């Protein structure tokens, strides 16, 4: 299994102005560094929580549907990584000769309200099986809370600001307050 970011978010959940206000910086001298800290902090929050904050497009490549515990409900549902799920864009399987077959997302139930989002089989259907043994399944999907910074939950935005502040002070450790803000958003797996 591999997960690849195809389209990154078009903005950051925290603006340069918000970060500068938190850091009490009134000039433009450090803008490039602050923008880099914001991006690094967002990536850290996404990594720590396993979530996508702002809308982004991913592709997951798999050998088969089962094998890692994400095929659930007696094999009728498949959980996608990087919640929250906005939309399933495409499912492609590859024949043994490498020829792709696209499968219409409308042939599946797509549950964007579940956490994590999931794909479910419709009655009397089966998962499309690949002919290629390695990387024969590709699932393209959009994930995130939305397109606008205000769509991201306030605790996660605050965690980003806490990380930016720590970076500005030369710290690399996760600030305890940022850790506690992210705690309710971390995915628990058994």
PyMOL commands that place a pseudoatom at each C-alpha (Angstrom):
pseudoatom trace, name=CA, resn=UNK, resi=1, chain=A, elem=C, hetatm=0, pos=[0.000, 0.000, 0.000]
pseudoatom trace, name=CA, resn=UNK, resi=2, chain=A, elem=C, hetatm=0, pos=[1.204, 3.485, -0.807]
pseudoatom trace, name=CA, resn=UNK, resi=3, chain=A, elem=C, hetatm=0, pos=[-0.460, 6.825, -0.292]
pseudoatom trace, name=CA, resn=UNK, resi=4, chain=A, elem=C, hetatm=0, pos=[0.502, 9.749, -2.521]
pseudoatom trace, name=CA, resn=UNK, resi=5, chain=A, elem=C, hetatm=0, pos=[-0.580, 13.371, -2.305]
pseudoatom trace, name=CA, resn=UNK, resi=6, chain=A, elem=C, hetatm=0, pos=[-1.700, 14.468, -5.783]
pseudoatom trace, name=CA, resn=UNK, resi=7, chain=A, elem=C, hetatm=0, pos=[-3.039, 17.953, -5.048]
pseudoatom trace, name=CA, resn=UNK, resi=8, chain=A, elem=C, hetatm=0, pos=[-1.934, 19.735, -1.888]
pseudoatom trace, name=CA, resn=UNK, resi=9, chain=A, elem=C, hetatm=0, pos=[-4.181, 22.216, -0.109]
pseudoatom trace, name=CA, resn=UNK, resi=10, chain=A, elem=C, hetatm=0, pos=[-4.466, 25.568, -1.885]
pseudoatom trace, name=CA, resn=UNK, resi=11, chain=A, elem=C, hetatm=0, pos=[-3.992, 27.525, 1.355]
pseudoatom trace, name=CA, resn=UNK, resi=12, chain=A, elem=C, hetatm=0, pos=[-2.893, 27.009, 4.934]
pseudoatom trace, name=CA, resn=UNK, resi=13, chain=A, elem=C, hetatm=0, pos=[-5.299, 26.770, 7.905]
pseudoatom trace, name=CA, resn=UNK, resi=14, chain=A, elem=C, hetatm=0, pos=[-3.497, 29.698, 9.562]
pseudoatom trace, name=CA, resn=UNK, resi=15, chain=A, elem=C, hetatm=0, pos=[-2.694, 32.932, 7.738]
pseudoatom trace, name=CA, resn=UNK, resi=16, chain=A, elem=C, hetatm=0, pos=[0.588, 34.796, 7.847]
pseudoatom trace, name=CA, resn=UNK, resi=17, chain=A, elem=C, hetatm=0, pos=[-1.199, 37.675, 9.589]
pseudoatom trace, name=CA, resn=UNK, resi=18, chain=A, elem=C, hetatm=0, pos=[-2.539, 35.363, 12.326]
pseudoatom trace, name=CA, resn=UNK, resi=19, chain=A, elem=C, hetatm=0, pos=[0.896, 33.878, 12.923]
pseudoatom trace, name=CA, resn=UNK, resi=20, chain=A, elem=C, hetatm=0, pos=[2.582, 37.294, 13.010]
pseudoatom trace, name=CA, resn=UNK, resi=21, chain=A, elem=C, hetatm=0, pos=[0.003, 38.515, 15.517]
pseudoatom trace, name=CA, resn=UNK, resi=22, chain=A, elem=C, hetatm=0, pos=[0.689, 35.477, 17.734]
pseudoatom trace, name=CA, resn=UNK, resi=23, chain=A, elem=C, hetatm=0, pos=[4.434, 36.043, 17.425]
pseudoatom trace, name=CA, resn=UNK, resi=24, chain=A, elem=C, hetatm=0, pos=[4.043, 39.805, 17.966]
pseudoatom trace, name=CA, resn=UNK, resi=25, chain=A, elem=C, hetatm=0, pos=[5.925, 40.605, 14.792]
pseudoatom trace, name=CA, resn=UNK, resi=26, chain=A, elem=C, hetatm=0, pos=[4.996, 43.825, 13.018]
pseudoatom trace, name=CA, resn=UNK, resi=27, chain=A, elem=C, hetatm=0, pos=[7.426, 43.876, 10.104]
pseudoatom trace, name=CA, resn=UNK, resi=28, chain=A, elem=C, hetatm=0, pos=[7.857, 41.758, 6.970]
pseudoatom trace, name=CA, resn=UNK, resi=29, chain=A, elem=C, hetatm=0, pos=[11.467, 40.701, 7.565]
pseudoatom trace, name=CA, resn=UNK, resi=30, chain=A, elem=C, hetatm=0, pos=[10.659, 37.143, 8.671]
pseudoatom trace, name=CA, resn=UNK, resi=31, chain=A, elem=C, hetatm=0, pos=[7.630, 36.453, 6.449]
pseudoatom trace, name=CA, resn=UNK, resi=32, chain=A, elem=C, hetatm=0, pos=[9.329, 33.683, 4.448]
pseudoatom trace, name=CA, resn=UNK, resi=33, chain=A, elem=C, hetatm=0, pos=[10.391, 31.844, 7.608]
pseudoatom trace, name=CA, resn=UNK, resi=34, chain=A, elem=C, hetatm=0, pos=[6.953, 32.232, 9.184]
pseudoatom trace, name=CA, resn=UNK, resi=35, chain=A, elem=C, hetatm=0, pos=[5.267, 30.860, 6.050]
pseudoatom trace, name=CA, resn=UNK, resi=36, chain=A, elem=C, hetatm=0, pos=[7.611, 27.848, 6.187]
pseudoatom trace, name=CA, resn=UNK, resi=37, chain=A, elem=C, hetatm=0, pos=[6.799, 27.331, 9.881]
pseudoatom trace, name=CA, resn=UNK, resi=38, chain=A, elem=C, hetatm=0, pos=[3.071, 27.456, 9.137]
pseudoatom trace, name=CA, resn=UNK, resi=39, chain=A, elem=C, hetatm=0, pos=[3.388, 24.807, 6.409]
pseudoatom trace, name=CA, resn=UNK, resi=40, chain=A, elem=C, hetatm=0, pos=[5.612, 22.612, 8.606]
pseudoatom trace, name=CA, resn=UNK, resi=41, chain=A, elem=C, hetatm=0, pos=[3.214, 22.976, 11.536]
pseudoatom trace, name=CA, resn=UNK, resi=42, chain=A, elem=C, hetatm=0, pos=[0.221, 21.994, 9.371]
pseudoatom trace, name=CA, resn=UNK, resi=43, chain=A, elem=C, hetatm=0, pos=[2.086, 18.960, 8.093]
pseudoatom trace, name=CA, resn=UNK, resi=44, chain=A, elem=C, hetatm=0, pos=[2.976, 17.983, 11.670]
pseudoatom trace, name=CA, resn=UNK, resi=45, chain=A, elem=C, hetatm=0, pos=[-0.648, 18.311, 12.827]
pseudoatom trace, name=CA, resn=UNK, resi=46, chain=A, elem=C, hetatm=0, pos=[-1.795, 16.221, 9.849]
pseudoatom trace, name=CA, resn=UNK, resi=47, chain=A, elem=C, hetatm=0, pos=[0.856, 13.577, 10.583]
pseudoatom trace, name=CA, resn=UNK, resi=48, chain=A, elem=C, hetatm=0, pos=[0.071, 13.484, 14.330]
pseudoatom trace, name=CA, resn=UNK, resi=49, chain=A, elem=C, hetatm=0, pos=[-3.692, 13.209, 13.797]
pseudoatom trace, name=CA, resn=UNK, resi=50, chain=A, elem=C, hetatm=0, pos=[-3.728, 11.181, 10.566]
pseudoatom trace, name=CA, resn=UNK, resi=51, chain=A, elem=C, hetatm=0, pos=[-6.130, 13.784, 9.132]
pseudoatom trace, name=CA, resn=UNK, resi=52, chain=A, elem=C, hetatm=0, pos=[-6.245, 16.112, 6.159]
pseudoatom trace, name=CA, resn=UNK, resi=53, chain=A, elem=C, hetatm=0, pos=[-6.984, 19.650, 7.306]
pseudoatom trace, name=CA, resn=UNK, resi=54, chain=A, elem=C, hetatm=0, pos=[-7.770, 21.559, 4.109]
pseudoatom trace, name=CA, resn=UNK, resi=55, chain=A, elem=C, hetatm=0, pos=[-9.087, 19.934, 0.919]
pseudoatom trace, name=CA, resn=UNK, resi=56, chain=A, elem=C, hetatm=0, pos=[-6.444, 17.847, -0.842]
pseudoatom trace, name=CA, resn=UNK, resi=57, chain=A, elem=C, hetatm=0, pos=[-6.455, 14.975, -3.322]
pseudoatom trace, name=CA, resn=UNK, resi=58, chain=A, elem=C, hetatm=0, pos=[-4.772, 11.647, -2.590]
pseudoatom trace, name=CA, resn=UNK, resi=59, chain=A, elem=C, hetatm=0, pos=[-4.287, 8.366, -4.432]
pseudoatom trace, name=CA, resn=UNK, resi=60, chain=A, elem=C, hetatm=0, pos=[-3.873, 5.093, -2.594]
pseudoatom trace, name=CA, resn=UNK, resi=61, chain=A, elem=C, hetatm=0, pos=[-2.274, 2.204, -4.487]
pseudoatom trace, name=CA, resn=UNK, resi=62, chain=A, elem=C, hetatm=0, pos=[-2.976, -1.294, -3.196]
pseudoatom trace, name=CA, resn=UNK, resi=63, chain=A, elem=C, hetatm=0, pos=[-2.266, -4.883, -4.174]
pseudoatom trace, name=CA, resn=UNK, resi=64, chain=A, elem=C, hetatm=0, pos=[-5.639, -6.111, -2.921]
pseudoatom trace, name=CA, resn=UNK, resi=65, chain=A, elem=C, hetatm=0, pos=[-8.633, -4.910, -0.900]
pseudoatom trace, name=CA, resn=UNK, resi=66, chain=A, elem=C, hetatm=0, pos=[-8.043, -6.973, 2.243]
pseudoatom trace, name=CA, resn=UNK, resi=67, chain=A, elem=C, hetatm=0, pos=[-4.992, -7.430, 4.409]
pseudoatom trace, name=CA, resn=UNK, resi=68, chain=A, elem=C, hetatm=0, pos=[-4.674, -4.375, 6.637]
pseudoatom trace, name=CA, resn=UNK, resi=69, chain=A, elem=C, hetatm=0, pos=[-7.922, -4.332, 8.593]
pseudoatom trace, name=CA, resn=UNK, resi=70, chain=A, elem=C, hetatm=0, pos=[-9.667, -1.640, 6.569]
pseudoatom trace, name=CA, resn=UNK, resi=71, chain=A, elem=C, hetatm=0, pos=[-12.036, -4.038, 4.849]
pseudoatom trace, name=CA, resn=UNK, resi=72, chain=A, elem=C, hetatm=0, pos=[-14.837, -4.302, 7.449]
pseudoatom trace, name=CA, resn=UNK, resi=73, chain=A, elem=C, hetatm=0, pos=[-18.508, -5.267, 7.902]
pseudoatom trace, name=CA, resn=UNK, resi=74, chain=A, elem=C, hetatm=0, pos=[-17.986, -8.797, 6.551]
pseudoatom trace, name=CA, resn=UNK, resi=75, chain=A, elem=C, hetatm=0, pos=[-16.034, -7.438, 3.604]
pseudoatom trace, name=CA, resn=UNK, resi=76, chain=A, elem=C, hetatm=0, pos=[-18.723, -5.040, 2.379]
pseudoatom trace, name=CA, resn=UNK, resi=77, chain=A, elem=C, hetatm=0, pos=[-17.070, -1.757, 3.450]
pseudoatom trace, name=CA, resn=UNK, resi=78, chain=A, elem=C, hetatm=0, pos=[-13.619, -0.303, 2.925]
pseudoatom trace, name=CA, resn=UNK, resi=79, chain=A, elem=C, hetatm=0, pos=[-12.285, 2.497, 5.160]
pseudoatom trace, name=CA, resn=UNK, resi=80, chain=A, elem=C, hetatm=0, pos=[-10.220, 5.212, 3.511]
pseudoatom trace, name=CA, resn=UNK, resi=81, chain=A, elem=C, hetatm=0, pos=[-7.213, 6.896, 5.148]
pseudoatom trace, name=CA, resn=UNK, resi=82, chain=A, elem=C, hetatm=0, pos=[-6.869, 10.642, 5.857]
pseudoatom trace, name=CA, resn=UNK, resi=83, chain=A, elem=C, hetatm=0, pos=[-10.270, 11.643, 7.234]
pseudoatom trace, name=CA, resn=UNK, resi=84, chain=A, elem=C, hetatm=0, pos=[-12.480, 13.522, 6.827]
pseudoatom trace, name=CA, resn=UNK, resi=85, chain=A, elem=C, hetatm=0, pos=[-13.522, 12.229, 3.406]
pseudoatom trace, name=CA, resn=UNK, resi=86, chain=A, elem=C, hetatm=0, pos=[-14.937, 14.830, 1.018]
pseudoatom trace, name=CA, resn=UNK, resi=87, chain=A, elem=C, hetatm=0, pos=[-15.452, 12.651, -2.064]
pseudoatom trace, name=CA, resn=UNK, resi=88, chain=A, elem=C, hetatm=0, pos=[-14.416, 9.482, -3.832]
pseudoatom trace, name=CA, resn=UNK, resi=89, chain=A, elem=C, hetatm=0, pos=[-13.126, 10.565, -7.250]
pseudoatom trace, name=CA, resn=UNK, resi=90, chain=A, elem=C, hetatm=0, pos=[-12.143, 7.306, -8.937]
pseudoatom trace, name=CA, resn=UNK, resi=91, chain=A, elem=C, hetatm=0, pos=[-11.352, 3.649, -8.515]
pseudoatom trace, name=CA, resn=UNK, resi=92, chain=A, elem=C, hetatm=0, pos=[-9.081, 2.111, -11.122]
pseudoatom trace, name=CA, resn=UNK, resi=93, chain=A, elem=C, hetatm=0, pos=[-7.957, -1.494, -11.356]
pseudoatom trace, name=CA, resn=UNK, resi=94, chain=A, elem=C, hetatm=0, pos=[-5.211, -2.753, -13.643]
pseudoatom trace, name=CA, resn=UNK, resi=95, chain=A, elem=C, hetatm=0, pos=[-5.270, -5.898, -15.755]
pseudoatom trace, name=CA, resn=UNK, resi=96, chain=A, elem=C, hetatm=0, pos=[-2.223, -8.181, -15.849]
pseudoatom trace, name=CA, resn=UNK, resi=97, chain=A, elem=C, hetatm=0, pos=[-0.982, -6.380, -18.994]
pseudoatom trace, name=CA, resn=UNK, resi=98, chain=A, elem=C, hetatm=0, pos=[-1.219, -2.985, -17.235]
pseudoatom trace, name=CA, resn=UNK, resi=99, chain=A, elem=C, hetatm=0, pos=[-4.403, -1.847, -18.970]
pseudoatom trace, name=CA, resn=UNK, resi=100, chain=A, elem=C, hetatm=0, pos=[-6.527, 0.261, -16.600]
pseudoatom trace, name=CA, resn=UNK, resi=101, chain=A, elem=C, hetatm=0, pos=[-10.243, -0.209, -15.944]
pseudoatom trace, name=CA, resn=UNK, resi=102, chain=A, elem=C, hetatm=0, pos=[-12.035, 2.734, -14.384]
pseudoatom trace, name=CA, resn=UNK, resi=103, chain=A, elem=C, hetatm=0, pos=[-14.966, 1.995, -12.082]
pseudoatom trace, name=CA, resn=UNK, resi=104, chain=A, elem=C, hetatm=0, pos=[-17.691, 4.592, -11.643]
pseudoatom trace, name=CA, resn=UNK, resi=105, chain=A, elem=C, hetatm=0, pos=[-17.750, 5.863, -8.016]
pseudoatom trace, name=CA, resn=UNK, resi=106, chain=A, elem=C, hetatm=0, pos=[-21.553, 5.930, -8.313]
pseudoatom trace, name=CA, resn=UNK, resi=107, chain=A, elem=C, hetatm=0, pos=[-21.526, 2.118, -8.315]
pseudoatom trace, name=CA, resn=UNK, resi=108, chain=A, elem=C, hetatm=0, pos=[-20.546, 2.266, -4.617]
pseudoatom trace, name=CA, resn=UNK, resi=109, chain=A, elem=C, hetatm=0, pos=[-22.099, 3.875, -1.567]
pseudoatom trace, name=CA, resn=UNK, resi=110, chain=A, elem=C, hetatm=0, pos=[-19.720, 6.578, -0.364]
pseudoatom trace, name=CA, resn=UNK, resi=111, chain=A, elem=C, hetatm=0, pos=[-20.056, 7.509, 3.310]
pseudoatom trace, name=CA, resn=UNK, resi=112, chain=A, elem=C, hetatm=0, pos=[-18.463, 10.904, 3.892]
pseudoatom trace, name=CA, resn=UNK, resi=113, chain=A, elem=C, hetatm=0, pos=[-20.028, 11.240, 7.356]
pseudoatom trace, name=CA, resn=UNK, resi=114, chain=A, elem=C, hetatm=0, pos=[-18.162, 8.278, 8.874]
pseudoatom trace, name=CA, resn=UNK, resi=115, chain=A, elem=C, hetatm=0, pos=[-14.792, 8.824, 10.518]
pseudoatom trace, name=CA, resn=UNK, resi=116, chain=A, elem=C, hetatm=0, pos=[-12.880, 7.583, 8.633]
pseudoatom trace, name=CA, resn=UNK, resi=117, chain=A, elem=C, hetatm=0, pos=[-14.863, 7.847, 5.409]
pseudoatom trace, name=CA, resn=UNK, resi=118, chain=A, elem=C, hetatm=0, pos=[-15.741, 4.591, 3.746]
pseudoatom trace, name=CA, resn=UNK, resi=119, chain=A, elem=C, hetatm=0, pos=[-16.813, 2.972, 0.507]
pseudoatom trace, name=CA, resn=UNK, resi=120, chain=A, elem=C, hetatm=0, pos=[-19.516, 0.308, 0.677]
pseudoatom trace, name=CA, resn=UNK, resi=121, chain=A, elem=C, hetatm=0, pos=[-20.655, -2.229, -1.864]
pseudoatom trace, name=CA, resn=UNK, resi=122, chain=A, elem=C, hetatm=0, pos=[-24.156, -1.904, -3.254]
pseudoatom trace, name=CA, resn=UNK, resi=123, chain=A, elem=C, hetatm=0, pos=[-26.296, -5.061, -3.099]
pseudoatom trace, name=CA, resn=UNK, resi=124, chain=A, elem=C, hetatm=0, pos=[-25.241, -7.883, -5.407]
pseudoatom trace, name=CA, resn=UNK, resi=125, chain=A, elem=C, hetatm=0, pos=[-21.864, -6.319, -6.219]
pseudoatom trace, name=CA, resn=UNK, resi=126, chain=A, elem=C, hetatm=0, pos=[-18.281, -7.304, -5.452]
pseudoatom trace, name=CA, resn=UNK, resi=127, chain=A, elem=C, hetatm=0, pos=[-15.041, -5.381, -5.155]
pseudoatom trace, name=CA, resn=UNK, resi=128, chain=A, elem=C, hetatm=0, pos=[-13.372, -4.973, -8.560]
pseudoatom trace, name=CA, resn=UNK, resi=129, chain=A, elem=C, hetatm=0, pos=[-10.401, -7.315, -8.533]
pseudoatom trace, name=CA, resn=UNK, resi=130, chain=A, elem=C, hetatm=0, pos=[-7.165, -6.374, -10.297]
pseudoatom trace, name=CA, resn=UNK, resi=131, chain=A, elem=C, hetatm=0, pos=[-5.394, -8.637, -12.735]
pseudoatom trace, name=CA, resn=UNK, resi=132, chain=A, elem=C, hetatm=0, pos=[-2.026, -7.216, -11.738]
pseudoatom trace, name=CA, resn=UNK, resi=133, chain=A, elem=C, hetatm=0, pos=[-0.676, -8.612, -8.461]
pseudoatom trace, name=CA, resn=UNK, resi=134, chain=A, elem=C, hetatm=0, pos=[1.267, -5.500, -7.419]
pseudoatom trace, name=CA, resn=UNK, resi=135, chain=A, elem=C, hetatm=0, pos=[-0.341, -2.070, -7.237]
pseudoatom trace, name=CA, resn=UNK, resi=136, chain=A, elem=C, hetatm=0, pos=[-3.377, -3.259, -9.154]
pseudoatom trace, name=CA, resn=UNK, resi=137, chain=A, elem=C, hetatm=0, pos=[-5.866, -1.005, -7.318]
pseudoatom trace, name=CA, resn=UNK, resi=138, chain=A, elem=C, hetatm=0, pos=[-5.846, 2.801, -7.270]
pseudoatom trace, name=CA, resn=UNK, resi=139, chain=A, elem=C, hetatm=0, pos=[-8.324, 4.802, -5.210]
pseudoatom trace, name=CA, resn=UNK, resi=140, chain=A, elem=C, hetatm=0, pos=[-8.371, 8.569, -5.765]
pseudoatom trace, name=CA, resn=UNK, resi=141, chain=A, elem=C, hetatm=0, pos=[-10.185, 10.676, -3.180]
pseudoatom trace, name=CA, resn=UNK, resi=142, chain=A, elem=C, hetatm=0, pos=[-10.471, 14.196, -1.735]
pseudoatom trace, name=CA, resn=UNK, resi=143, chain=A, elem=C, hetatm=0, pos=[-10.104, 14.687, 1.980]
pseudoatom trace, name=CA, resn=UNK, resi=144, chain=A, elem=C, hetatm=0, pos=[-10.155, 17.614, 4.404]
pseudoatom trace, name=CA, resn=UNK, resi=145, chain=A, elem=C, hetatm=0, pos=[-12.528, 19.753, 6.419]
pseudoatom trace, name=CA, resn=UNK, resi=146, chain=A, elem=C, hetatm=0, pos=[-13.128, 22.089, 3.470]
pseudoatom trace, name=CA, resn=UNK, resi=147, chain=A, elem=C, hetatm=0, pos=[-11.453, 24.664, 1.240]
pseudoatom trace, name=CA, resn=UNK, resi=148, chain=A, elem=C, hetatm=0, pos=[-11.311, 27.597, 3.658]
pseudoatom trace, name=CA, resn=UNK, resi=149, chain=A, elem=C, hetatm=0, pos=[-9.132, 28.022, 6.769]
pseudoatom trace, name=CA, resn=UNK, resi=150, chain=A, elem=C, hetatm=0, pos=[-12.292, 28.656, 8.830]
pseudoatom trace, name=CA, resn=UNK, resi=151, chain=A, elem=C, hetatm=0, pos=[-13.463, 25.117, 7.926]
pseudoatom trace, name=CA, resn=UNK, resi=152, chain=A, elem=C, hetatm=0, pos=[-10.654, 23.604, 10.034]
pseudoatom trace, name=CA, resn=UNK, resi=153, chain=A, elem=C, hetatm=0, pos=[-11.638, 23.022, 13.674]
pseudoatom trace, name=CA, resn=UNK, resi=154, chain=A, elem=C, hetatm=0, pos=[-10.383, 25.787, 15.968]
pseudoatom trace, name=CA, resn=UNK, resi=155, chain=A, elem=C, hetatm=0, pos=[-8.350, 23.441, 18.225]
pseudoatom trace, name=CA, resn=UNK, resi=156, chain=A, elem=C, hetatm=0, pos=[-6.313, 22.229, 15.228]
pseudoatom trace, name=CA, resn=UNK, resi=157, chain=A, elem=C, hetatm=0, pos=[-5.723, 25.794, 14.043]
pseudoatom trace, name=CA, resn=UNK, resi=158, chain=A, elem=C, hetatm=0, pos=[-4.571, 26.688, 17.561]
pseudoatom trace, name=CA, resn=UNK, resi=159, chain=A, elem=C, hetatm=0, pos=[-2.244, 23.670, 17.604]
pseudoatom trace, name=CA, resn=UNK, resi=160, chain=A, elem=C, hetatm=0, pos=[-0.650, 25.014, 14.420]
pseudoatom trace, name=CA, resn=UNK, resi=161, chain=A, elem=C, hetatm=0, pos=[-0.166, 28.427, 16.038]
pseudoatom trace, name=CA, resn=UNK, resi=162, chain=A, elem=C, hetatm=0, pos=[1.384, 26.780, 19.110]
pseudoatom trace, name=CA, resn=UNK, resi=163, chain=A, elem=C, hetatm=0, pos=[3.796, 24.867, 16.879]
pseudoatom trace, name=CA, resn=UNK, resi=164, chain=A, elem=C, hetatm=0, pos=[4.695, 28.024, 14.931]
pseudoatom trace, name=CA, resn=UNK, resi=165, chain=A, elem=C, hetatm=0, pos=[5.444, 29.809, 18.208]
pseudoatom trace, name=CA, resn=UNK, resi=166, chain=A, elem=C, hetatm=0, pos=[7.629, 26.914, 19.360]
pseudoatom trace, name=CA, resn=UNK, resi=167, chain=A, elem=C, hetatm=0, pos=[9.498, 26.906, 16.019]
pseudoatom trace, name=CA, resn=UNK, resi=168, chain=A, elem=C, hetatm=0, pos=[10.101, 30.650, 16.285]
pseudoatom trace, name=CA, resn=UNK, resi=169, chain=A, elem=C, hetatm=0, pos=[11.744, 30.038, 19.654]
pseudoatom trace, name=CA, resn=UNK, resi=170, chain=A, elem=C, hetatm=0, pos=[13.983, 27.318, 18.233]
pseudoatom trace, name=CA, resn=UNK, resi=171, chain=A, elem=C, hetatm=0, pos=[12.072, 24.410, 19.749]
pseudoatom trace, name=CA, resn=UNK, resi=172, chain=A, elem=C, hetatm=0, pos=[11.425, 21.154, 17.947]
pseudoatom trace, name=CA, resn=UNK, resi=173, chain=A, elem=C, hetatm=0, pos=[9.491, 19.315, 20.656]
pseudoatom trace, name=CA, resn=UNK, resi=174, chain=A, elem=C, hetatm=0, pos=[5.725, 19.137, 20.473]
pseudoatom trace, name=CA, resn=UNK, resi=175, chain=A, elem=C, hetatm=0, pos=[4.381, 21.744, 22.915]
pseudoatom trace, name=CA, resn=UNK, resi=176, chain=A, elem=C, hetatm=0, pos=[2.129, 20.089, 25.540]
pseudoatom trace, name=CA, resn=UNK, resi=177, chain=A, elem=C, hetatm=0, pos=[-0.745, 22.459, 24.752]
pseudoatom trace, name=CA, resn=UNK, resi=178, chain=A, elem=C, hetatm=0, pos=[-0.582, 21.545, 21.038]
pseudoatom trace, name=CA, resn=UNK, resi=179, chain=A, elem=C, hetatm=0, pos=[-0.499, 17.867, 21.969]
pseudoatom trace, name=CA, resn=UNK, resi=180, chain=A, elem=C, hetatm=0, pos=[-3.622, 18.237, 24.136]
pseudoatom trace, name=CA, resn=UNK, resi=181, chain=A, elem=C, hetatm=0, pos=[-5.428, 20.228, 21.417]
pseudoatom trace, name=CA, resn=UNK, resi=182, chain=A, elem=C, hetatm=0, pos=[-4.788, 17.441, 18.898]
pseudoatom trace, name=CA, resn=UNK, resi=183, chain=A, elem=C, hetatm=0, pos=[-5.677, 14.570, 21.254]
pseudoatom trace, name=CA, resn=UNK, resi=184, chain=A, elem=C, hetatm=0, pos=[-9.419, 14.425, 20.444]
pseudoatom trace, name=CA, resn=UNK, resi=185, chain=A, elem=C, hetatm=0, pos=[-8.646, 14.336, 16.711]
pseudoatom trace, name=CA, resn=UNK, resi=186, chain=A, elem=C, hetatm=0, pos=[-6.146, 11.470, 16.793]
pseudoatom trace, name=CA, resn=UNK, resi=187, chain=A, elem=C, hetatm=0, pos=[-7.398, 8.248, 15.296]
pseudoatom trace, name=CA, resn=UNK, resi=188, chain=A, elem=C, hetatm=0, pos=[-7.491, 5.373, 17.712]
pseudoatom trace, name=CA, resn=UNK, resi=189, chain=A, elem=C, hetatm=0, pos=[-6.733, 1.959, 16.257]
pseudoatom trace, name=CA, resn=UNK, resi=190, chain=A, elem=C, hetatm=0, pos=[-6.902, -1.383, 17.974]
for i in range(1, 190): cmd.bond("trace and resi %d" % i, "trace and resi %d" % (i + 1))
show_as sticks, trace
zoom trace
